[in-house]
Amino acid sequence: MMTRKMKTSLFSSLLFLFFSSPAAAQGCAMCRSALEGQVQSAVDAINLGIVVLLIPPLTIMSTILFITFRQDK
């Protein structure tokens, strides 16, 4: 069962993600314009690089959230 603290935390996180996405999407336009004239293999390599660079921060944040909520019990 979700406590009030967990609901508030989840709501604020979702709200933050919702409002920060337009600011984060500005870099995508630069990548797209730089890759427009490239071959498909270069585009695939950039996409793979983005995913690889995204994994460590997500893992760190997930671990912190898991430990925080586990200690809250």
Kinemage of the C-alpha trace (Angstrom):
@kinemage 1
@onewidth
@group {chain A} dominant
@subgroup {mainchain}
@vectorlist {calphas} color= white
{ca met a 1} P 0.000 0.000 0.000
{ca met a 2} L 1.330 3.418 -0.913
{ca thr a 3} L 1.772 5.905 1.864
{ca arg a 4} L 1.088 9.580 1.473
{ca lys a 5} L 4.814 10.309 1.324
{ca met a 6} L 5.277 7.837 -1.527
{ca lys a 7} L 2.325 9.260 -3.443
{ca thr a 8} L 3.654 12.790 -3.053
{ca ser a 9} L 7.112 11.712 -4.163
{ca leu a 10} L 5.751 9.872 -7.194
{ca phe a 11} L 3.525 12.787 -8.175
{ca ser a 12} L 6.337 15.328 -7.885
{ca ser a 13} L 8.674 13.100 -9.905
{ca leu a 14} L 6.135 12.696 -12.689
{ca leu a 15} L 5.415 16.419 -12.648
{ca phe a 16} L 9.126 17.182 -12.930
{ca leu a 17} L 9.537 14.766 -15.831
{ca phe a 18} L 6.528 16.211 -17.616
{ca phe a 19} L 7.768 19.797 -17.450
{ca ser a 20} L 11.457 19.093 -18.072
{ca ser a 21} L 10.991 17.142 -21.307
{ca pro a 22} L 10.770 20.211 -23.611
{ca ala a 23} L 14.072 21.518 -22.245
{ca ala a 24} L 15.778 18.160 -22.688
{ca ala a 25} L 14.437 17.754 -26.215
{ca gln a 26} L 16.393 20.771 -27.493
{ca gly a 27} L 19.555 18.699 -27.881
{ca cys a 28} L 17.723 16.192 -30.079
{ca ala a 29} L 17.196 18.772 -32.803
{ca met a 30} L 20.932 19.431 -32.991
{ca cys a 31} L 21.724 15.720 -33.229
{ca arg a 32} L 19.111 15.230 -35.919
{ca ser a 33} L 20.349 18.151 -38.001
{ca ala a 34} L 23.954 16.938 -37.704
{ca leu a 35} L 22.987 13.426 -38.805
{ca glu a 36} L 20.662 14.297 -41.697
{ca gly a 37} L 23.349 13.794 -44.347
{ca gln a 38} L 24.944 10.742 -42.739
{ca val a 39} L 24.551 7.113 -43.691
{ca gln a 40} L 22.184 4.896 -41.703
{ca ser a 41} L 25.034 3.140 -39.865
{ca ala a 42} L 26.175 6.472 -38.375
{ca val a 43} L 22.633 7.219 -37.213
{ca asp a 44} L 22.373 3.758 -35.644
{ca ala a 45} L 25.718 4.259 -33.888
{ca ile a 46} L 24.591 7.576 -32.404
{ca asn a 47} L 21.313 6.050 -31.227
{ca leu a 48} L 23.181 3.181 -29.582
{ca gly a 49} L 25.569 5.648 -27.944
{ca ile a 50} L 22.650 7.589 -26.502
{ca val a 51} L 21.174 4.430 -25.000
{ca val a 52} L 24.534 3.346 -23.584
{ca leu a 53} L 25.075 6.767 -21.972
{ca leu a 54} L 21.565 6.687 -20.518
{ca ile a 55} L 21.980 3.361 -18.680
{ca pro a 56} L 24.368 4.444 -15.839
{ca pro a 57} L 22.325 7.453 -14.632
{ca leu a 58} L 19.126 5.419 -14.700
{ca thr a 59} L 20.783 2.605 -12.780
{ca ile a 60} L 22.156 4.988 -10.161
{ca met a 61} L 18.824 6.769 -9.684
{ca ser a 62} L 16.908 3.490 -9.535
{ca thr a 63} L 19.291 2.157 -6.898
{ca ile a 64} L 18.976 5.314 -4.806
{ca leu a 65} L 15.176 5.193 -4.986
{ca phe a 66} L 15.122 1.490 -4.146
{ca ile a 67} L 17.355 1.959 -1.100
{ca thr a 68} L 15.396 5.012 0.048
{ca phe a 69} L 12.013 3.321 -0.130
{ca arg a 70} L 13.379 0.129 1.400
{ca gln a 71} L 14.774 2.002 4.405
{ca asp a 72} L 11.491 3.884 4.798
{ca lys a 73} L 9.671 0.696 5.805
